[in-house]
Amino acid sequence: MNTNANHITDVEIATNTPTKKEKIIESKYLIPFLLVATLFPLWGFANDVTNPLVKAFKDIFLISNAQSSLVQFAFYLGYGVMAIPAAIFIRNYSYKSGILLGLFLYAVGALLFIPASIYMEFGFFLAALWILTCGLALLETTANPYILSMGHPDTSTQRLNLAQAFNPIGSLTGMFIASSFILSQLEVEKFRAKEKAANPEYANLLPSEVDGKLTQALVDFSTNSPQAHQAMQAADLLTIRGPYVAIAIVVAILFAVFLFSKLPQTISHDQRLTKKELKETFARLFANKCYLEGVVAQAFYVGAQIMCWTFIIHYGITSVGLSAADAQSYNMVAMGLFLTSRFVCTFLLAFIRPGQLLMILAAGGFILTLGTIFIGGMTGLYCLIGVSGCMSLMFPTIYGIALKGMGDDASLASAGLVMAIVGGALMPPLQGTLIDGSELLSGIPSVQTSFVLPLLCFVVICCYGYRAHNKYNV
């Protein structure tokens, strides 16, 4: 690593426990670190203001759980499509250029919610979300390795965990807005509440049975009063678009801030990739087992995270009998635990090796998910909330382990880990299909047994933590 006061020519990523001599953030990088860290809440906000839309769009457009889960498919597909082109763009230009282009696409995607709500087309919303997440893919592909490069390699994992700790702030904001300004304000939710209050016999039914009857009441309303139902749809889509227009304004302001800010250049100008160098880089990455396994583990982690945070609403409604807004409030509790655990785990990394801690927390997530499946009710919901505490460490730690010793390959290698976020596109529709289907286990609602998918994800993550600790010595 060749370092001077203004320039880093070689980025060496490591995940070893830092020595006392090395600072997590050097004073010369403090302002750039804080500026780049402001990006982390942006994708946290987008993720968690969007998760409740799976349930909202299901009721607004009267579609199945599998169809409404296309919200997550479209949202996370942007990562799969854009991650590698983003990394090549950053390598050929600069981290700052990647940030600016990412912010631009983010704002454009958010603003497209305006015509989507006017035309009242579900597919238009999916397209807007896809464009928005192409921007997020650029931001994540840029911000994560940029943070890693801002200082000594021995403190890189701690530095990334610290920056990632800002992410749940955006997530909590997104959850609060979804609960207070979207779900609780939807006319379709008011219709369900009114229908439930008008039928006291529902009190003797299981929550899953009540949910089915309320959905059928909506279908009947759309058939018997199509104009009134269309007016209700229009009002609800107007409610949904508000937060996206607001975040577009915030992103535009950040674009101006970054445009006029001076950021350290940690990739030298002579590192532009030729076709030969690109081929050689890919060859090195495909030969690195720790990296490849990290990409797989990251895909399963993101899938587990998105499933747990998306379908906690369905779980609360079907297994506990909560309203959508009340179920979302428990999602906020889960995010608060996630945020607290992120800071605790960042501290623990000074004493416990990353692979070992990853393995322990994945095992904890597995056990709590078993409780979510087999216990049910409020206790099962608390188990599902507890899973978030176990997940807090996983994304940045898998990221740091997989990029160990990458050097100049880190910027392109990070694209594979960001592309792995596509796991969040593929797995929620599978869980939605399980929820729509019949019970996998007699007497247990399908929404509970559907959490077998996150359960399997934690097995994969636990295995990677074990191999990272014992085979790759991380």
Secondary structure, DSSP 8 states (H G I E B T S, - for coil): --B-SSBBS------S---TTS-SS-GGGHHHHHHHHTTHHHHHHHHHHHTTHHHHHHHHHT--HHHHTHHHHHHHHHHHHHHHHHHHHHHHS-HHHHHHHHHHHHHHHHHTHHHHHHHT-HHHHHHHHHHHHHHHHHHHHHHHHHHHHSS-GGGHHHHHHHHHTTHHHHHHHHHHHIIIIIGGG-HHHHHHHHHHHT-GGGGGS-HHHHHHHHHHHHHHHHHH-HHHHHHHHHHHHHHHHHHHHHHHHHHHHHHHHHHT----B-S-GGG---HHHHHHHHHHHHT-HHHHHHHHHHHHHHHHHHHHHHTHHHHIIIII---HHHHHHHHHHHHHHHHHHHHHHHHHTTTS-HHHHHHHHHHHHHHHHHHHHHT-HHHHHHHHHHHHHHHTTHHHHHHHHHTTT-GGGHHHHHHHHHHGGGHHHHHHHHHHHHHHS--SSTTS-HHHHTTHHHHHHHHHHHHHHHHHHHTS--
